[in-house]
Amino acid sequence: MKLHVVKATFVAAVAFAVFTWTAADDHLGADLRSSPFTGAGTMANAETAHPILTDDFSEGISPEWMILDRIPDYSNNEQQCYRRNNVAVNNGVLEITAKSELNCADYGGYKFTSGMLQWRSLTFLYGDVEVRARVGGGQGPWPALWFLGEDCIKQNVTFANEGCDWPNPGSDEIDMMEMLSGKWGEVKQGVHRLEKNDECRTAITGTDWNTYGMRWEPNRITFYVNGKSTCSISGQGVPNRPVFMIVNQAVGGSGGGKIDVKSLPRTFQIDYVRVTALN
């Protein structure tokens, strides 16, 4: 298994590893999934960089991840419950599928189901993240790769809207990638913080394979798509406490928009997750 984890919270200077894919890479093969990840790039002092998590799902879902089974986030008006059966690994690819089905009787009778994973206990403070992913399209799914402050790591397992003082320090949010309201040609990246929400939107082809990344430094976050920087957010309001990662696909609500039942099911695919830090 290509999984490397150091179970600790890291305060890190940063070296960013850029992985650029071409149209010829729009498929999955063993050579692509096993491509080396050194965390070095071309940055100064890169020889001391090391991954704290490198997961290509080649042997399923590792113990570092927890698959959630719970109600939706009410504050987003989501229209699904999260079920473990909506998360799977096929041919080394993590898949989260949004479905139209009546399987939420114990969670309020929602008409849709989908999936959510989060880190079980791993957190980090400053470093680089890169994820290669492909969205499934449709009208209503809301796929996202994001981070919450460590104060929310236990509460998010059952219910995100209580016991998590969002977006105060320790409960603030970094969105490395989300696609809204069926706009698969645009990715949103940004930060939710007390002072204000900062974001950028970049034109892409979301239904192709893309790499999404961020470099998180003290008082600054720079986002990337396919190895190119899209925007930087700076200032004292940038999160400065450890965060944990969440991968999910909601349905409807403030981010998914109007739902076209006929367009479901749709699957959000993740090829790999790589997180790098320096000692």
Buried (B, 14 or more C-beta within 10 A) or exposed (E): EBBBBBEEBBBBBBBBBBBEBEEEBEEBEEEBBEBEBBBBBEBEEBEEBBBBBBBBBBEEBBEBBBBBBBBBBEEBEBBBBBBEEBBBBEEBBBBBBBBBBEBBEEBEEBBBBBBBBBBBEBBBBBBBBBBBBBBBBBBBBBBBBBBBBBBBBEBBBEBBBEEBBBBEBBBBBBBBBBBBBBEBEEBBBBBBBEEEBBBBBBEBEBBBBBBBBBBBBEEBBBBBBBBEBBBBBEEEBBBBBBBBBBBBBBBBBBBBBEBEEEBBBBBBBBBBBBBBBBE
